[in-house]
């Protein structure tokens, strides 16, 4: 091969959605939508209020960053208020930096290649808390107050209680408005926002096409692919 020629791998990366090779203009990234686990909550309540893995599906972004950075709760790599995990390879193991609020690390996890593992607390008031049992932090399985039917009516984050015979009010995850729960909701989206996201979306760069969720849309965030906003395909009919 002539010296001035390069293999496609030198100039392109594989789009994680379409599988097509794309020019290298930015770091490749993997965008996921992770379902919420309700299995432990259902077991504690003794009632299956949700499927074991159910809505909401929450965005997670994986991208190279002198190792690997995993951003939780958003597909915006520049959102430095979101929790993230930084993974570094060391000569004989892995170092994992824990950033629960996007700022300084609260602790570190080390996996050695021989199978040993270690948790190291950071200093200061924001240091990670080490516990022995999950039951010490039961709120990890609590529903957000604004969506929970079990929330106290005096909670300032909860919608006002519905009058007798009136439908319950819910906050839409897209428009953030309180809308009557008519039974026509789609996950956390009110009927109007569900209609606005319905149908196929297309990436203007690579041509990948799919529905709102499969293209990476979630709540208020429209789908993105190859670093570009996707466009909703509007049926002329």
Secondary structure, 3 states (H helix, E strand, C coil): CCCCCCCHHHHEEECCCCCCEEECCCCCEEEEEEEEECHHHHHHHCCCCCCCEEEEEEEEEEEECCCEEEEECCCCCCCCCCCEEEEEEECCEEEEEEECCCCCCCEEEEEECCCCEEEEECCCCCCCCCCCCHHHHHHHHCCCCCCCCCCCCCCCCCCCCCCCCCCCEEECCCCCCEEECCCCCECCECHHHHHHHCCEEECCCCCCEEECCCCCCECCECCEECCEECEECCCCC
